[in-house]
Amino acid sequence: MIKEDEKRTWQIIESWRIRRLFQAVLALAVKDAYAYCPKTIRQKKRRREAVYFLTHTQDLKTVCDLADAPWRSILQIARSPKLSNRNKYKKIILLTFKK
């Protein structure tokens, strides 16, 4: 009985760690895409890749599922032409860490 409880506890801890890891991945992509104005070629490339990740790829859905974040809402915000980059950043970060 005790071993089963310990096993369940470790499964919960691992699940939490995986969720936090993918929340960090998502937060980094959002930061690269919307948090600052790129000045160097490397920053511009990083921004392009991050925006592509947030607006076009199946990988976004996978990362959001693992981060326990609403991928449809994040995709809708990222694709919205009416929102500024600053507002996109704030909204996606809030959705990512909501739970």
C-alpha positions in Angstrom: 0.0 0.0 0.0 2.8 2.4 0.9 4.7 1.7 -2.3 1.5 2.4 -4.4 1.1 5.8 -2.6 4.8 6.6 -3.2 4.5 5.6 -6.8 1.4 7.8 -7.3 3.1 10.7 -5.5 6.1 10.4 -7.9 3.7 10.3 -10.9 2.1 13.5 -9.8 5.5 15.2 -9.3 6.7 14.1 -12.7 3.5 15.3 -14.3 3.9 18.7 -12.6 7.5 18.9 -13.8 6.6 18.1 -17.4 3.8 20.7 -17.3 6.2 23.4 -15.9 8.8 22.5 -18.5 6.5 23.0 -21.4 5.0 26.1 -19.9 8.6 27.5 -19.9 9.0 26.4 -23.6 5.8 28.3 -24.5 6.7 31.3 -22.4 10.1 31.5 -24.2 8.5 31.3 -27.6 6.1 34.1 -26.7 8.9 36.2 -25.3 10.9 35.7 -28.5 7.9 36.6 -30.7 6.4 39.5 -28.9 8.4 40.8 -25.8 11.0 43.0 -27.5 12.0 44.8 -30.7 14.6 42.7 -32.5 17.8 44.6 -33.4 20.2 42.0 -34.6 19.8 39.5 -37.4 19.9 36.7 -34.8 17.0 38.3 -32.9 15.0 38.8 -36.1 15.4 35.2 -37.1 14.4 34.1 -33.6 11.3 36.3 -33.7 10.4 34.9 -37.2 10.7 31.3 -35.9 8.7 32.0 -32.7 5.9 33.8 -34.6 5.8 30.9 -37.0 5.6 28.4 -34.1 2.8 30.3 -32.5 0.7 30.7 -35.7 1.3 27.8 -38.0 2.6 24.6 -36.5 1.1 21.4 -35.1 3.9 21.6 -32.6 2.0 24.4 -30.8 -0.8 22.1 -30.1 1.5 19.4 -28.7 3.4 21.9 -26.5 0.1 23.4 -25.3 -1.3 20.0 -24.5 1.8 19.1 -22.4 1.8 22.6 -20.8 -2.0 22.2 -20.0 -2.6 25.5 -21.9 -5.6 26.3 -24.2 -3.9 26.0 -27.7 -6.9 27.3 -29.6 -7.1 30.5 -27.6 -3.3 31.0 -27.9 -3.5 30.4 -31.7 -6.4 32.9 -32.0 -4.5 35.6 -30.0 -1.3 35.0 -32.0 -3.1 35.3 -35.3 -5.1 38.4 -34.3 -4.1 41.5 -36.4 -5.9 43.9 -34.0 -3.8 43.2 -31.0 -0.4 44.8 -30.4 2.6 42.6 -29.7 2.6 43.7 -26.1 -1.1 42.7 -25.7 -0.4 39.4 -27.4 2.5 38.7 -25.0 0.4 39.5 -21.9 -2.6 37.5 -22.9 -0.7 34.4 -23.9 1.4 34.5 -20.8 -1.7 34.8 -18.6 -3.3 31.8 -20.5 -0.2 29.7 -20.2 0.1 30.1 -16.4 -3.6 30.3 -15.6 -3.8 26.8 -13.9 
